[in-house]
Amino acid sequence: MTIIAEHGFLILSLACAFGFFMAWGIGANDVANAMGTSVGSKALTVTQAIMIAMVFEFLGAYLAGGEVTSTIRKGIIDTDSLNTRPELLVFGMMAALLAAGTWLLVASIKGWPVSTTHTIVGAIVGFAAVGISVDAVYWSKVGKIVASWVVSPILAGSISYALFKSVQSLILNHDDPFARAKRFIPFYMFAVGFLMSMVTMLKGLKHVFKDAGMSMSFGECAAYATLVGVIVAGIGMVFLRRIKDDSPPAGQERDRKDRFANVERVFAVLMVFTACSMAFAHGSNDVANAVGPLAAIVSIVNTGTITAKSIMPSWILLLGGAGIVLGLATYGFRVMATVGQKITMLTPSRGFAAELGAAATVVTASATGLPISTTHTLVGAVLGVGFARGIAAINLRVVGNIFMSWLVTLPAGAGLSILFFFMLKGMFSD
């Protein structure tokens, strides 16, 4: 405790810097891959995607990210043995933030979309297993996280594959796809309204509901989301009636691009809505990867003790939100390019199927308790759309690099965290 009392201000300053660095990494990597489908399909330009993500990620992080946060992210380590030496947990959390931020920087430079949750979990497991005790880690929970490497992409890929196949069957593979689109797109609009509402309520607004003393079951969320879906479909039908087919008449020669131009424009509009909702939900949920450990450090420095829960000060959420926005704006373009352009060629209809498939996976996971990674979910969804067009439509070299980066993420976070933990411990030792 004397170490914390003596160096409290310096520890807090470094912790804030490391937390901001980690939040920057979330913006540069996680947020960028979430917007990659919109950019790759040309539904949004890079500038438009960055502006949308900056607004909705920040709103999600600041307005809906402030629940009473567990001090130990994901509850993966036992801190009872540290009650007499709380400074070890402080050094460990600082090391975890710096290690996770460093790995996300490397991954972002390489254009690898990696899981920020897996990165911070690997970092926490690393310092806990070596710096405290192997028995301090709840290995069963770590096993569930590793299982999400398989669960997330397979589930999202299967749903996205089925969605795009339905788009092909119902709309694209017909002589007059625009007429078919006006007939069937309202059903997809209902799905957009329903799933985006579910994602927003289950992921984005759950903290707000808690703060307001409200409790909404999955069934109640589904009922409200159904209503929103019906409203969205109704509005969509009104606007679809006003859209005129400006491609050449059926009796004249029409190339493939002409026939699909208006259809793809409609899907592009749908992708804007999915992008906004996913950004809000992502910001509210994944900002905890940066601010959760920081909140634990602030709590221990202020109280001198380790508590099971720590109140999340608003300034920490502001710091996390600002870091995410800066990361996306300064370095998000590399991961955007990987997800949106290098895995497979995306059009608005393909990108729509991928984003909706990812949203459906998030909802399914929230309902069943499946461990998933948002990054792995989205990459799996893009792969599913690619498989719908055949294996030749997928850049297997890029996919291999992405899978390898996923395997390296946990040990990389752990190794860096162990190194930084002993460096910090040595720096502040008497």
VEXTORKE-306062 format. One record per residue (C-alpha): z negated, y, x negated; residue number from 1. Coordinates in steps of 0.02 Angstrom, whole numbers, m for minus. Example, Ala and Ser with C-alpha at 12.3 -4.5 7.8 and 13.67 -1.06 7.14 Angstrom:
<sites>
(site (m390,m225,m615),1)
(site (m357,m53,m684),2)
</sites>
This chain:
<sites>
(site (0,0,0),1)
(site (m35,118,m145),2)
(site (148,106,m195),3)
(site (205,163,m22),4)
(site (77,303,m16),5)
(site (125,364,m189),6)
(site (314,354,m171),7)
(site (334,373,18),8)
(site (453,522,15),9)
(site (567,445,m118),10)
(site (569,278,m27),11)
(site (615,362,138),12)
(site (751,465,55),13)
(site (830,313,m27),14)
(site (814,212,134),15)
(site (905,347,233),16)
(site (1043,353,103),17)
(site (1061,163,105),18)
(site (1058,159,296),19)
(site (1193,292,304),20)
(site (1296,193,177),21)
(site (1280,37,283),22)
(site (1330,134,440),23)
(site (1481,201,344),24)
(site (1529,21,307),25)
(site (1516,m25,492),26)
(site (1635,117,534),27)
(site (1757,76,394),28)
(site (1763,m110,434),29)
(site (1694,m164,603),30)
(site (1750,m16,707),31)
(site (1919,m13,621),32)
(site (1957,m194,661),33)
(site (1906,m164,843),34)
(site (2038,m25,855),35)
(site (2169,m118,753),36)
(site (2253,m200,903),37)
(site (2281,m32,988),38)
(site (2358,42,830),39)
(site (2459,m113,784),40)
(site (2536,m124,957),41)
(site (2576,64,951),42)
(site (2477,93,1110),43)
(site (2384,224,1007),44)
(site (2424,313,846),45)
(site (2300,299,702),46)
(site (2240,476,736),47)
(site (2217,443,923),48)
(site (2124,280,888),49)
(site (2008,366,765),50)
(site (1972,508,887),51)
(site (1935,388,1031),52)
(site (1827,276,922),53)
(site (1733,425,849),54)
(site (1687,488,1022),55)
(site (1644,324,1108),56)
(site (1565,237,957),57)
(site (1453,387,929),58)
(site (1406,399,1113),59)
(site (1369,214,1117),60)
(site (1265,221,959),61)
(site (1167,378,1003),62)
(site (1147,365,1192),63)
(site (1135,177,1216),64)
(site (1077,112,1047),65)
(site (897,167,1060),66)
(site (798,22,1128),67)
(site (630,m26,1052),68)
(site (707,m117,906),69)
(site (638,m271,822),70)
(site (595,m227,643),71)
(site (671,m386,576),72)
(site (854,m395,625),73)
(site (888,m551,731),74)
(site (712,m617,700),75)
(site (770,m723,554),76)
(site (618,m705,438),77)
(site (431,m730,459),78)
(site (334,m580,394),79)
(site (156,m644,418),80)
(site (140,m679,233),81)
(site (181,m498,194),82)
(site (42,m415,292),83)
(site (m57,m385,131),84)
(site (98,m326,35),85)
(site (205,m225,157),86)
(site (296,m141,13),87)
(site (390,m303,m19),88)
(site (467,m294,154),89)
(site (513,m111,123),90)
(site (600,m154,m40),91)
(site (684,m303,45),92)
(site (753,m200,188),93)
(site (813,m64,69),94)
(site (898,m198,m38),95)
(site (976,m275,118),96)
(site (1050,m109,174),97)
(site (1119,m69,2),98)
(site (1188,m246,m20),99)
(site (1270,m249,152),100)
(site (1346,m76,125),101)
(site (1413,m129,m44),102)
(site (1495,m287,23),103)
(site (1571,m192,170),104)
(site (1642,m65,46),105)
(site (1724,m205,m54),106)
(site (1790,m290,104),107)
(site (1858,m126,172),108)
(site (1949,m87,9),109)
(site (2028,m260,17),110)
(site (2068,m239,203),111)
(site (1963,m390,252),112)
(site (1887,m384,427),113)
(site (1713,m458,400),114)
(site (1561,m469,514),115)
(site (1434,m332,485),116)
(site (1303,m438,573),117)
(site (1334,m584,455),118)
(site (1329,m464,308),119)
(site (1157,m392,349),120)
(site (1090,m563,399),121)
(site (1147,m637,232),122)
(site (1065,m493,141),123)
(site (899,m515,232),124)
(site (900,m703,206),125)
(site (936,m677,20),126)
(site (789,m566,m21),127)
(site (671,m663,94),128)
(site (712,m835,23),129)
(site (699,m781,m160),130)
(site (581,m632,m154),131)
(site (457,m701,m28),132)
(site (476,m888,8),133)
(site (608,m1010,66),134)
(site (491,m1055,208),135)
(site (492,m872,266),136)
(site (669,m894,333),137)
(site (700,m966,506),138)
(site (844,m1078,451),139)
(site (880,m1139,627),140)
(site (928,m961,677),141)
(site (1035,m944,522),142)
(site (1122,m1105,573),143)
(site (1164,m1031,743),144)
(site (1240,m879,658),145)
(site (1346,m991,546),146)
(site (1402,m1086,702),147)
(site (1474,m924,770),148)
(site (1606,m932,631),149)
(site (1684,m1072,732),150)
(site (1632,m1028,910),151)
(site (1691,m847,911),152)
(site (1872,m862,853),153)
(site (1907,m1025,945),154)
(site (1841,m962,1112),155)
(site (1924,m791,1099),156)
(site (2086,m867,1035),157)
(site (2094,m991,1179),158)
(site (2065,m856,1311),159)
(site (2191,m736,1232),160)
(site (2319,m876,1215),161)
(site (2302,m916,1401),162)
(site (2310,m731,1449),163)
(site (2469,m696,1352),164)
(site (2549,m857,1415),165)
(site (2513,m796,1592),166)
(site (2593,m627,1551),167)
(site (2746,m718,1484),168)
(site (2757,m835,1633),169)
(site (2726,m707,1770),170)
(site (2812,m552,1698),171)
(site (2906,m558,1534),172)
(site (3011,m715,1555),173)
(site (3107,m648,1706),174)
(site (3269,m552,1731),175)
(site (3177,m404,1806),176)
(site (3009,m394,1716),177)
(site (2973,m219,1782),178)
(site (2976,m277,1964),179)
(site (2866,m425,1916),180)
(site (2749,m308,1825),181)
(site (2725,m198,1978),182)
(site (2681,m355,2075),183)
(site (2560,m438,1954),184)
(site (2487,m301,1844),185)
(site (2358,m250,1978),186)
(site (2277,m420,1949),187)
(site (2267,m384,1764),188)
(site (2198,m211,1805),189)
(site (2062,m294,1908),190)
(site (2022,m404,1757),191)
(site (2014,m249,1645),192)
(site (1897,m157,1764),193)
(site (1786,m310,1788),194)
(site (1773,m365,1606),195)
(site (1757,m192,1532),196)
(site (1619,m152,1657),197)
(site (1531,m313,1613),198)
(site (1543,m277,1426),199)
(site (1481,m99,1451),200)
(site (1332,m153,1558),201)
(site (1284,m308,1459),202)
(site (1311,m233,1286),203)
(site (1327,m46,1301),204)
(site (1201,5,1434),205)
(site (1067,m131,1421),206)
(site (956,m18,1317),207)
(site (977,126,1440),208)
(site (927,12,1584),209)
(site (771,m41,1488),210)
(site (721,138,1448),211)
(site (741,183,1632),212)
(site (633,36,1684),213)
(site (780,m48,1768),214)
(site (819,m232,1759),215)
(site (990,m298,1806),216)
(site (1027,m483,1812),217)
(site (1194,m554,1758),218)
(site (1237,m581,1942),219)
(site (1200,m399,1987),220)
(site (1306,m339,1841),221)
(site (1447,m453,1901),222)
(site (1436,m381,2077),223)
(site (1450,m202,2016),224)
(site (1589,m251,1896),225)
(site (1686,m333,2037),226)
(site (1677,m170,2135),227)
(site (1739,m73,1984),228)
(site (1879,m200,1960),229)
(site (1937,m178,2140),230)
(site (1935,12,2122),231)
(site (2033,5,1959),232)
(site (2161,m113,2035),233)
(site (2179,1,2187),234)
(site (2206,155,2082),235)
(site (2328,58,1974),236)
(site (2431,6,2126),237)
(site (2447,188,2180),238)
(site (2510,242,2009),239)
(site (2625,92,1990),240)
(site (2716,140,2150),241)
(site (2758,308,2070),242)
(site (2831,234,1911),243)
(site (3019,220,1915),244)
(site (3119,95,1813),245)
(site (3223,203,1695),246)
(site (3311,57,1611),247)
(site (3496,23,1654),248)
(site (3528,m59,1825),249)
(site (3537,m248,1837),250)
(site (3726,m243,1852),251)
(site (3744,m156,1685),252)
(site (3714,m225,1512),253)
(site (3531,m213,1467),254)
(site (3461,m270,1303),255)
(site (3290,m349,1285),256)
(site (3209,m186,1228),257)
(site (3270,m92,1382),258)
(site (3204,m223,1501),259)
(site (3030,m223,1427),260)
(site (3008,m38,1387),261)
(site (2924,15,1550),262)
(site (2820,m144,1559),263)
(site (2751,m115,1385),264)
(site (2709,66,1430),265)
(site (2599,5,1572),266)
(site (2508,m116,1458),267)
(site (2487,25,1331),268)
(site (2393,128,1461),269)
(site (2280,m21,1499),270)
(site (2240,m38,1314),271)
(site (2173,140,1307),272)
(site (2041,93,1437),273)
(site (1995,m67,1348),274)
(site (1982,24,1182),275)
(site (1863,156,1252),276)
(site (1748,28,1333),277)
(site (1745,m88,1183),278)
(site (1707,58,1067),279)
(site (1559,115,1174),280)
(site (1488,m61,1185),281)
(site (1515,m94,1000),282)
(site (1430,68,949),283)
(site (1277,33,1055),284)
(site (1260,m145,994),285)
(site (1310,m149,810),286)
(site (1231,15,756),287)
(site (1070,m88,750),288)
(site (1137,m175,595),289)
(site (1112,m12,501),290)
(site (970,74,593),291)
(site (862,m81,629),292)
(site (809,m109,448),293)
(site (793,80,424),294)
(site (678,92,575),295)
(site (571,m47,500),296)
(site (556,48,335),297)
(site (510,212,422),298)
(site (379,123,527),299)
(site (297,41,377),300)
(site (298,200,272),301)
(site (221,300,416),302)
(site (89,172,468),303)
(site (62,67,313),304)
(site (72,m93,415),305)
(site (205,m214,476),306)
(site (228,m212,665),307)
(site (328,m331,774),308)
(site (418,m185,857),309)
(site (457,m11,798),310)
(site (508,138,904),311)
(site (680,201,861),312)
(site (673,388,822),313)
(site (824,483,886),314)
(site (862,554,714),315)
(site (892,377,647),316)
(site (1018,345,786),317)
(site (1101,511,744),318)
(site (1111,459,561),319)
(site (1185,290,608),320)
(site (1311,365,729),321)
(site (1367,494,601),322)
(site (1388,361,467),323)
(site (1495,253,581),324)
(site (1608,399,625),325)
(site (1629,452,444),326)
(site (1668,274,389),327)
(site (1804,254,519),328)
(site (1881,423,482),329)
(site (1885,404,293),330)
(site (1926,221,261),331)
(site (1957,131,425),332)
(site (2146,130,405),333)
(site (2149,m22,288),334)
(site (2062,m144,406),335)
(site (2157,m70,554),336)
(site (2319,m116,466),337)
(site (2261,m295,431),338)
(site (2209,m334,610),339)
(site (2345,m234,697),340)
(site (2497,m271,589),341)
(site (2473,m404,455),342)
(site (2409,m555,555),343)
(site (2549,m554,684),344)
(site (2666,m425,761),345)
(site (2584,m346,912),346)
(site (2659,m259,1064),347)
(site (2553,m176,1199),348)
(site (2560,m333,1308),349)
(site (2505,m442,1162),350)
(site (2371,m319,1109),351)
(site (2310,m308,1288),352)
(site (2292,m498,1297),353)
(site (2196,m497,1132),354)
(site (2075,m358,1183),355)
(site (2046,m431,1357),356)
(site (2019,m603,1280),357)
(site (1891,m530,1161),358)
(site (1803,m443,1305),359)
(site (1800,m604,1406),360)
(site (1722,m693,1257),361)
(site (1585,m561,1242),362)
(site (1545,m579,1427),363)
(site (1543,m769,1415),364)
(site (1428,m762,1264),365)
(site (1309,m641,1351),366)
(site (1300,m756,1502),367)
(site (1274,m917,1404),368)
(site (1181,m859,1249),369)
(site (1320,m915,1132),370)
(site (1307,m840,957),371)
(site (1464,m738,923),372)
(site (1529,m610,801),373)
(site (1630,m466,872),374)
(site (1740,m465,716),375)
(site (1775,m651,722),376)
(site (1804,m637,909),377)
(site (1939,m505,892),378)
(site (2027,m589,746),379)
(site (2024,m753,843),380)
(site (2098,m663,994),381)
(site (2241,m592,890),382)
(site (2273,m766,818),383)
(site (2277,m838,995),384)
(site (2413,m714,1045),385)
(site (2509,m757,887),386)
(site (2498,m945,922),387)
(site (2570,m912,1095),388)
(site (2731,m863,1006),389)
(site (2726,m1007,882),390)
(site (2648,m1036,712),391)
(site (2793,m945,628),392)
(site (2734,m783,709),393)
(site (2572,m786,607),394)
(site (2553,m731,426),395)
(site (2455,m881,362),396)
(site (2422,m803,192),397)
(site (2333,m655,272),398)
(site (2236,m771,388),399)
(site (2183,m877,240),400)
(site (2117,m723,150),401)
(site (2020,m671,305),402)
(site (1941,m843,327),403)
(site (1892,m846,143),404)
(site (1810,m675,160),405)
(site (1709,m742,308),406)
(site (1645,m888,204),407)
(site (1597,m772,60),408)
(site (1509,m642,170),409)
(site (1339,m726,189),410)
(site (1319,m778,5),411)
(site (1388,m611,m56),412)
(site (1263,m515,50),413)
(site (1124,m631,m7),414)
(site (1167,m620,m193),415)
(site (1181,m431,m195),416)
(site (1020,m414,m95),417)
(site (923,m523,m219),418)
(site (986,m416,m364),419)
(site (943,m251,m279),420)
(site (773,m316,m219),421)
(site (712,m354,m395),422)
(site (786,m190,m459),423)
(site (690,m89,m328),424)
(site (533,m192,m351),425)
(site (541,m158,m539),426)
(site (575,29,m514),427)
(site (422,57,m405),428)
(site (301,m61,m492),429)
(site (152,19,m575),430)
</sites>
